């Protein structure tokens, strides 16, 4: 049974794992943003590379709200550290709440519900691409200023409007792959070390 109220320990765990998740995510973003193709695939990369962190976080989750708070914190970080719109915070929060509800249905112990919850949560990086389609002119003007005309032209060619559902689909597939890798890592390393 999960606890009914968030404890100080719960909040500390959320803070620690969100910080680790964010550092890994930001470092990987820097490493993969050098070309339009790797940038467009970034949500999938994040879904894979951050899966072990999220998986280990789930072993600490026993209370509703912890996943939601992680979503809120990531959304806030994306606004203040990368200049995303406040809509990003709303999007991350919404996915966090949905993932929390899904994982709660498995009492935070079901691997199946945990996986489905992660597939939902892992979609959040797609939100940072929304300006490409909804504020296209302003977005690409900023890309030209920061990355150059050649990069902007390449990214524009690779981001037609139909890419949104495709991006969500390949991010979900990557989340499943990441979760499978994380499961093996947990059994091989974390469980033996008594961390998970």
N, C-alpha and C positions, 0 to 999 in steps of 0.2 A: 504493500500500500504506500502511495506517495504521501508526503506531508501536505497538510492543507495550507500552510502559510510558508512564505519564503523566510528562511533564516539568514543570519549574518554569514554563515558558512556557504549557503547557496549563492549569495550575492558575491562573495569572495571568489568562488569557483567560476561564476559567470565572468567576472572581471579578468581573472587570470586567463581563462581559455579564449575570451574575446581578444585580449591583448596578443596572445600567441597567434591566433587565427589572423588578426589584422596585420601583424608584422610579416608573416609568411606571405599573405596575399599581396601586400604592397611591394615587397621585394620581388615577388614573381611577376607582378604587373610591370615593374620597371624593366625586368629582364626580357619580357616578351612583347613590349610595345614598340620595338624597333622597326617592325614591318607591318603593313596593313593586314596581311593574312594571319599573323600570330596575334595581332590585336583583336581581330574579329573572333578568333578562337579562344580568347582569354576566359570567358565564362566557363568553358569546358575544362581548361587548364586548372582554374581555381577549384572547380568541383572535384577534380582528381587530387590535387596537391593538398587541399585543406581537409579532405575526407578523414584522414587519420586523427586530426585534431578534433574535429566534430565528433567522431566516433568515441574518442576517449572522453570528451565532454559529456556524452550521453551516459557514460557509466557513473557520472556524478549527479545526473539529473533525476530527482525523485519528486520534484514539486512543479506544478504548473506555473508558468511565468518565466522560467529560466531561459528557455529557447526564445521566447518573445523578447526578453530584455537583450539577449545577444543580437537579435535582429535590429532592435532600436539602436543599440550602440554602434553597430556596423553602419547603419543608415546615417547616423550623426557624424561618424568619422568620414564617410564618403562625401558629405556636404562640406565639412570644414577643412578636410585635408586634400580633396581633389576638386573642389569647386562645383560639385554636382548640385542640382536643384533640390529644394526641400522635398520635392516629390519623391526623391530617392529614399528619404527617411520613411515616408509613408509606405512606399513599396516594400522596403525591407521589414518594416514593422508588421505589415499585413502578412507577408510570407512567414515571418516568425510566429505569429499567432496561429496561422493555419498548421504549420509544422508542429507547434506545441500541442494543438488539439489532436492531430493525427497520432503523435507519439504517446499522448496521454491515453488514447483508446487502447493502447497495448500496455498500459500501466507502467510505461517507461522501461519495460523489460523485454518487450517483443521485438525481435530483430526485424521482422517483416514491417511492423509499424514504424520502427526507427528508420528503416531504409526508405519507406515512402515519405516520411517526414523530411528526411535529408534531401530527397529528390525535389521536394517543394522548396525547401530552404535554399538549396544550391542555385535556384533560378535567379536570386537577387542580383548578380552582376549584370544580367541582361538589362536591368533598369538603367544602368549608366549609359546604355546605348540609345535609349529612347530619344534624346535630343537629335540624334542623327536623322530620325524620321519625322519628328514633330517640330523641330526648330532647325531644319536642314541648312538654310543659308547662313544663319548666325553661327551654327556649329562649325561648318567648314571654313568660315572666315577665321575662326579662332584656331582651327587646325593648320591653316596656311601660315598664320602668324607664329605658331609654336613649332611646327614640324616641317613646313615648307610646302610648296605647290605640288611637287611630285608625290609626296606622301598623301596629301589631301586628295589628289586625283585618283590614286590607287585605292584609297579607302572608299571614295564615292562610288567607284565601279563595283566594289565588293559588298555594298550595303543597299541593295534594292529593298523596297518595302516588304516583299515576301520573305525576307530573311528573318523577320521576327519569330514566326512559329518554328522555322528551321533551327534558329539559334536556341530556342527553348528546348526543342527536341534533342539536339546533340548535347546540350548541357545536362539534361536528365540522363541520357545514356552515359555520359562521363561520370555523373554522380553515382550511378550504379557500379560502374567500373571502380571508381574511387572507394566506394563502400566495401567492395569485395577485397580490394588491396588492404584497406584499413582493418578488415576482419582478420586477415592473415597476419598482419603486423601485430595486432592485439594479442593473438594467440601465441605468436612466436616470441614477442619481446615484452609487451606490457603486462600480460597476465603472469608470466614467469617472474617479472620484477615486482609483482604485487601492486602495480599502479592501477590496472584496470580491474 
